[in-house]
Amino acid sequence: MRVLDKHRIALANGARDGVPIGLGYFAVAFSLGIAARNAGLTAVQGFFLSFFGMASAGEYAALTVIAANASYLEMALVTLIANARYLLMSFALSQRMSPTTPLRHRLLVGYSITDELFGIAVAQPKPLDPWYSYGSYLVAIPCWAAGTAVGVIAGNLLPGRVVSALSVALFGMFIAVVVPPAKQDKIVGLFALLSFGASFAASRLLPMLSGGTRTILLTLVLSGLAAALFPIPGDTQKEVET
């Protein structure tokens, strides 16, 4: 089989597998669009935020500091911390590619990794063809960006009470993300509860700090404490290779 044909098949397979992810992204991004509207973004700005951001937690963190009129430095730091896990996912996918894969493909694949897109990519047999990831990106990324834009538009058209109600949907999404791993690992649930209490306490004890700065500090402290007290056992290298 010619290399070009192989890439075309990988691209088509990736696009096929990206359809259900894209549909789910559109629904979730709608709630993110409500948050973007509340932060003062237009539909076009919301679209490009999601098109280039592609991270629900990271984008919501960015919208939080935008709404608080925080500095660019705070925005960069809180987004970096919220999206730090994608660095590890990029490393894992890079190791699954052929050693001859050019650097430009490694960088492009790493640029738009999300939890779901990483999941379908890592399940592919080695070596991973970058064009498979490109196919899934072509479907998932526009759906995510379009969902955000539609959410902003809906937020501008719907009554204030409805917009306020829809704003809660994004918190429901985060609860859905946290609850399953919290059921499997009590440490995750414990630190999720600690984060709620710590955030409330910080807002009362450290009012001189902006919301973005408090989020950065709490994330670093709590994640560092969890890593120090409850390290994950096992050989990381073996887990990556499998």
Secondary structure by P-SEA (a helix, b strand, c coil): ccaaaaaaaaaaaaaaaaaaaaaaaaaaaaaaaaaaaaacccaaaaaaaaaccccaaaaaaaaaaaaacccaaaaaaaaaaaaaaaaaaaaaaaaaccccccaaaaaaaaccccaaaaaaaaaccccccaaaaaaaaacaaaaaaaaaaaaaaaaacccaaaaaaaaaaaaaaaaaacaaaaaacaaaaaaaaaaaaaaaaaaaacccccaaaaaaaaaaaaaaaaaaaccccccaaaaaac
